[in-house]
Amino acid sequence: MYAIIRSGGKQYRVAEGDRLQVERDVLGSADQDKVTFSEVLMVGGDQPKVGSPTVSGASVLATVIRETRGSKIIVFKKKRRKNHTKRTHGHRQDVVEVRIDSIKL
């Protein structure tokens, strides 16, 4: 069985035992050991259920493994022929790694 969940404007396909990296800002305080994702868009398997927009009563339970930072994203901007303006910025997103424990209907 698998589920499609929404977290932070992004959609993830998850199954039991999967590891997933979710933005920390979305989860709030990641000090808790267990996390519940209540926005389940679809539950697949033998009898798939599609929500409109979410499946009522469905939830995905996960355990927080660790907090870390994602890989560095480099943003480079350049304007041609305008005094050779160049600009480089970097960014690392704070993420929380979770393990999917169960999918409940």
N, C-alpha and C positions, 0 to 999 in steps of 0.2 A: 504494500500500500504506500502511496506517496501523496503529497499535498503541495499545493502552490500557495505560498503565504506572501503577504505584503508587509514590508517593514521599511520605513523611511523613504517611501516613494519608489522602492525597488521591489521586484518580485523574485522569489526564490522557489525552486523546485526542491523539496526535501523529502527524505525517507528516514525511517528509524535508523539510528546509528551514524547518520551523516554529520560531518563537521561543517560549520558555516561561520563566515565572518560577517558581522553586522555592525553598522555604525554605532558608536557608543552614545552619541547624542540622542538617538531614537529610543534606546532602552532606558534612558534616565540614569539612575544610579545602578551600576553593575556590581554593587556590593552584595547583592542577593545571590544565592546559589542557584535558584530555579527561576526560569523566565517562561512566561506564557504568551504565545502569539495568538491573538484572538481574531485577527483579520485573515481568515482562510478563504481564498477565492475558489479553490477546487480541491476535491478529494478524489483521487483516482484509485483504480484497482479493478476488481471484478465488476462492480457496479459503480461507475463514476458519478459523482454529484457535483454539479456546477452551480455556484451561487449567483445571486443577482442583487447586489454585487458580491456579497459574502455568503458562505454556507452557515445557516443559523445553527447554533449549538456546537459548532466544530471549533477545536482549539488544538494547538501544537505545544507540547511541553518540552523544554530544553534545559540543559544544565550549563552554567557558565564554566568554561575551562580556564580561560585567561584573558587578560586585557593586554593589548599590544598596539602598535602603530602600523599602519599599512605601508606599502612601498612608496617611495618618494615620487611625486608627480612634478615634472618640470614644465613650467609655462613660459614660453619664449615669444615675445612680440617684437616685430620689426616693421618699420615703415620705410619704404624705399623712397629715395630722393628727397627726404625731408631732414636734412642734416644728419642722416644716418642714425636715427633714433632706434636704440635697442633696449630691451628690458627683459630681465630674467627673474622669475619668481619660482619658489619651490613650495611644496605643501605636502604634509603627511597627515592623513586622516587617522583619528583614534578609532580603533575597532575592538570589538569583543568577539572572541571565538567561543562558539557554543556547540554543544553536541545535542542532537535531536533524540529525545528519549521515547516519546510516544505521540501518536496522532489519535485524538479522540473525536468521535462524531456526536 
